[in-house]
């Protein structure tokens, strides 16, 4: 057994732990991205809930938060122009 093979075998546990950590990190980042999208959806529902009959926050608060919702407004416009899909067809969005 030469030195290169010995070092390769000794580094296997370390490489396993590094790849294991990368997998957890990727899963964690995906979870955070999903949670951020859901929080944005909840905020949009709170601000624009009056369109579907939900009580809305005070108008002054809505106007202050409106500049932060520009991206959500564009997404809602794009979704309203699309043909209903399997997920949205049954609720008419």
CNS distance restraints for C-alpha pairs under 8 A (distance, minus, plus):
assign (resid   1 and name CA) (resid   5 and name CA) 6.40 0.50 0.50
assign (resid   1 and name CA) (resid   6 and name CA) 6.75 0.50 0.50
assign (resid   2 and name CA) (resid   6 and name CA) 6.32 0.50 0.50
assign (resid   3 and name CA) (resid   7 and name CA) 6.14 0.50 0.50
assign (resid   4 and name CA) (resid   8 and name CA) 6.14 0.50 0.50
assign (resid   5 and name CA) (resid   9 and name CA) 6.23 0.50 0.50
assign (resid   6 and name CA) (resid  10 and name CA) 6.20 0.50 0.50
assign (resid   7 and name CA) (resid  11 and name CA) 6.10 0.50 0.50
assign (resid   8 and name CA) (resid  12 and name CA) 6.56 0.50 0.50
assign (resid  11 and name CA) (resid  15 and name CA) 6.13 0.50 0.50
assign (resid  12 and name CA) (resid  16 and name CA) 6.06 0.50 0.50
assign (resid  13 and name CA) (resid  17 and name CA) 6.27 0.50 0.50
assign (resid  14 and name CA) (resid  18 and name CA) 6.25 0.50 0.50
assign (resid  15 and name CA) (resid  19 and name CA) 6.22 0.50 0.50
assign (resid  16 and name CA) (resid  20 and name CA) 6.04 0.50 0.50
assign (resid  17 and name CA) (resid  21 and name CA) 6.06 0.50 0.50
assign (resid  18 and name CA) (resid  22 and name CA) 6.27 0.50 0.50
assign (resid  19 and name CA) (resid  23 and name CA) 6.27 0.50 0.50
assign (resid  20 and name CA) (resid  24 and name CA) 6.48 0.50 0.50
assign (resid  21 and name CA) (resid  25 and name CA) 6.06 0.50 0.50
assign (resid  22 and name CA) (resid  26 and name CA) 6.08 0.50 0.50
assign (resid  23 and name CA) (resid  27 and name CA) 6.23 0.50 0.50
assign (resid  24 and name CA) (resid  28 and name CA) 6.03 0.50 0.50
assign (resid  25 and name CA) (resid  29 and name CA) 6.16 0.50 0.50
assign (resid  26 and name CA) (resid  30 and name CA) 6.22 0.50 0.50
assign (resid  27 and name CA) (resid  31 and name CA) 6.22 0.50 0.50
assign (resid  28 and name CA) (resid  32 and name CA) 6.27 0.50 0.50
assign (resid  29 and name CA) (resid  33 and name CA) 6.19 0.50 0.50
assign (resid  30 and name CA) (resid  34 and name CA) 6.19 0.50 0.50
assign (resid  31 and name CA) (resid  35 and name CA) 6.15 0.50 0.50
assign (resid  32 and name CA) (resid  36 and name CA) 6.12 0.50 0.50
assign (resid  33 and name CA) (resid  37 and name CA) 6.31 0.50 0.50
assign (resid  34 and name CA) (resid  38 and name CA) 6.26 0.50 0.50
assign (resid  35 and name CA) (resid  39 and name CA) 6.16 0.50 0.50
assign (resid  36 and name CA) (resid  40 and name CA) 6.23 0.50 0.50
assign (resid  37 and name CA) (resid  41 and name CA) 6.25 0.50 0.50
assign (resid  38 and name CA) (resid  42 and name CA) 6.21 0.50 0.50
assign (resid  39 and name CA) (resid  43 and name CA) 6.17 0.50 0.50
assign (resid  40 and name CA) (resid  44 and name CA) 6.16 0.50 0.50
assign (resid  40 and name CA) (resid  72 and name CA) 7.73 0.50 0.50
assign (resid  41 and name CA) (resid  45 and name CA) 6.10 0.50 0.50
assign (resid  42 and name CA) (resid  46 and name CA) 6.16 0.50 0.50
assign (resid  43 and name CA) (resid  47 and name CA) 6.18 0.50 0.50
assign (resid  44 and name CA) (resid  48 and name CA) 5.78 0.50 0.50
assign (resid  44 and name CA) (resid  49 and name CA) 7.60 0.50 0.50
assign (resid  44 and name CA) (resid  69 and name CA) 7.26 0.50 0.50
assign (resid  44 and name CA) (resid  72 and name CA) 6.95 0.50 0.50
assign (resid  45 and name CA) (resid  49 and name CA) 4.92 0.50 0.50
assign (resid  46 and name CA) (resid  54 and name CA) 7.97 0.50 0.50
assign (resid  46 and name CA) (resid  56 and name CA) 6.31 0.50 0.50
assign (resid  46 and name CA) (resid  57 and name CA) 7.27 0.50 0.50
assign (resid  47 and name CA) (resid  56 and name CA) 6.35 0.50 0.50
assign (resid  47 and name CA) (resid  57 and name CA) 6.92 0.50 0.50
assign (resid  47 and name CA) (resid  62 and name CA) 6.13 0.50 0.50
assign (resid  48 and name CA) (resid  52 and name CA) 8.00 0.50 0.50
assign (resid  48 and name CA) (resid  56 and name CA) 7.35 0.50 0.50
assign (resid  49 and name CA) (resid  53 and name CA) 6.28 0.50 0.50
assign (resid  49 and name CA) (resid  54 and name CA) 4.83 0.50 0.50
assign (resid  49 and name CA) (resid  55 and name CA) 6.63 0.50 0.50
assign (resid  49 and name CA) (resid  56 and name CA) 6.08 0.50 0.50
assign (resid  50 and name CA) (resid  54 and name CA) 5.10 0.50 0.50
assign (resid  50 and name CA) (resid  55 and name CA) 5.98 0.50 0.50
assign (resid  50 and name CA) (resid  56 and name CA) 5.78 0.50 0.50
assign (resid  57 and name CA) (resid  61 and name CA) 6.72 0.50 0.50
assign (resid  57 and name CA) (resid  62 and name CA) 6.57 0.50 0.50
assign (resid  58 and name CA) (resid  62 and name CA) 6.40 0.50 0.50
assign (resid  59 and name CA) (resid  63 and name CA) 6.15 0.50 0.50
assign (resid  60 and name CA) (resid  64 and name CA) 6.31 0.50 0.50
assign (resid  61 and name CA) (resid  65 and name CA) 6.28 0.50 0.50
assign (resid  62 and name CA) (resid  66 and name CA) 5.94 0.50 0.50
assign (resid  63 and name CA) (resid  67 and name CA) 7.75 0.50 0.50
assign (resid  65 and name CA) (resid  69 and name CA) 6.79 0.50 0.50
assign (resid  66 and name CA) (resid  70 and name CA) 6.93 0.50 0.50
assign (resid  69 and name CA) (resid  73 and name CA) 6.26 0.50 0.50
assign (resid  70 and name CA) (resid  74 and name CA) 6.37 0.50 0.50
assign (resid  71 and name CA) (resid  75 and name CA) 6.24 0.50 0.50
assign (resid  72 and name CA) (resid  76 and name CA) 6.09 0.50 0.50
assign (resid  73 and name CA) (resid  77 and name CA) 6.19 0.50 0.50
assign (resid  74 and name CA) (resid  78 and name CA) 6.20 0.50 0.50
assign (resid  75 and name CA) (resid  79 and name CA) 6.12 0.50 0.50
assign (resid  76 and name CA) (resid  80 and name CA) 6.10 0.50 0.50
assign (resid  77 and name CA) (resid  81 and name CA) 6.43 0.50 0.50
assign (resid  78 and name CA) (resid  82 and name CA) 6.48 0.50 0.50
assign (resid  79 and name CA) (resid  93 and name CA) 7.89 0.50 0.50
assign (resid  80 and name CA) (resid  93 and name CA) 6.86 0.50 0.50
assign (resid  84 and name CA) (resid  88 and name CA) 5.62 0.50 0.50
assign (resid  84 and name CA) (resid  89 and name CA) 4.92 0.50 0.50
assign (resid  84 and name CA) (resid  92 and name CA) 7.36 0.50 0.50
assign (resid  84 and name CA) (resid  93 and name CA) 7.05 0.50 0.50
assign (resid  85 and name CA) (resid  89 and name CA) 5.34 0.50 0.50
assign (resid  86 and name CA) (resid  90 and name CA) 7.48 0.50 0.50
assign (resid  88 and name CA) (resid  92 and name CA) 6.07 0.50 0.50
assign (resid  88 and name CA) (resid  93 and name CA) 5.46 0.50 0.50
assign (resid  89 and name CA) (resid  93 and name CA) 6.80 0.50 0.50
